[in-house]
Amino acid sequence: MLALITKLVLSTWLLASAFLLAQTAASTWNVLVVASLFAAVAFLTLALPGRPGFRWWGAALAAWLLVSTMLVPQASLGTVIHDVVMAMLLATSTFFLPASWATHWKQEHAPAHR
């Protein structure tokens, strides 16, 4: 539950930052889409706990935010730094926050029993 709350807090802040920080139109839409999809992935991860593949979607969104920060024109250096830090936080929350991470890892890599 802590993982979901943290991901939702990060997503909410990312959504708010699209309006609170100096952003270009393209970067605003990019941040809005990434934040919305990341929140949806967080809910899907909770709703379907046996599907560890959703972590990869969260990681892909974090990677896209990092790459797009460099590709999409930005309004200020502060916005670039903010988006890079947010991408790192999203990636960290995706892979290292869930308490059941070790359980998922064991399930994904467990040898097949005969």
N, C-alpha and C positions, 0 to 999 in steps of 0.2 A: 504494500500500500504506500510505503514511503517513496518507492520508485515512481509510482503513478503521480503522487502529489508533486514531487520534484519536477517531473517532466511537464506537468500541467502548469506549474509556476513558471518554468522556463519558457514554455510556449506562450503563456499569457504575457509575460514581459516582452517577448519578441514581437508579439502582435502590437502591444502598446508602443514599443519603440519605433514601429513604422510610422506612427503619428507624432511621437514626441521628439524624435531626433531629426536632424536635417537630412532628408533623403530626396533622391531624384524619384520621378514617377516610376521608372523601371525598378529601382531598388526597393521602393515601397511595395510594389506588387510581388516582387520576389520574396521579400521577408514575410508578407502576409500569407502567401501560398505555403512557404516552408513551415511557418508556425502552425498553420491550420492542419497541414498533413502530419506534422510531428505529433500534435495533440490527438489526432485520429489514430495514429499508430500506437500511441500510449494506451488509448482505450481498447484497441484491438488486442494488444498484448495482455491486458488484464482480462478481457472477455474470453480469450482463447489461450489459456496458459500452456497448453500442450504444443503450441506452435512457436518454437524459438526463432523461426525465420523472420518474425517481425522485428527482431533486433537489427537485422541487416537493413531493413527499410529505414529505421531510425538512423543508422549509421550512414546510409546513402544520402539521406536528407541533410545530415550534418556536414558530410563531405561536399554536397552541392552548395550549401550555404558558404562554406569556406572558398570553394572555387569561384562561385558566382560573385563573391565580394571583390575578387580581383578582375572579373570580366565585365560586370555591370558598372556603368559609371556611377560614382558615389559623389555626394555633396560635400563631404568633409573627411579629413583624416580620422577624426573622432568616430565617425560612423563606421569607417573601415575597421578600426581597432575593436569597436563594439561588436561588429558582426563576426570578426575572427574569434574573439573571446566566446561569443555565444555558440559558434560552431564547435569549439572545443568543449564547452560545457554540455552541449547536446550529445556529442559523441561520448563523453565521459558518463553521462547519465544513462546512455544506451547500453554500455558494456560493463560498467563497474558498479553501478548502484544497486541493481536488484539483489535482494538477499538470496534469491533462489538461483543465482547465476551458476554456482557450482553444481547444483542439481541439474540444471539445463545442460551444462557441459557434459556431465556424466551420462545423461540420457542420449545426447547426440553422439557420443563417442563410445558407448557401451558395446562390448563385443556381443555378437549374436549367440544366444544360447541354443543348444540343440535339444 
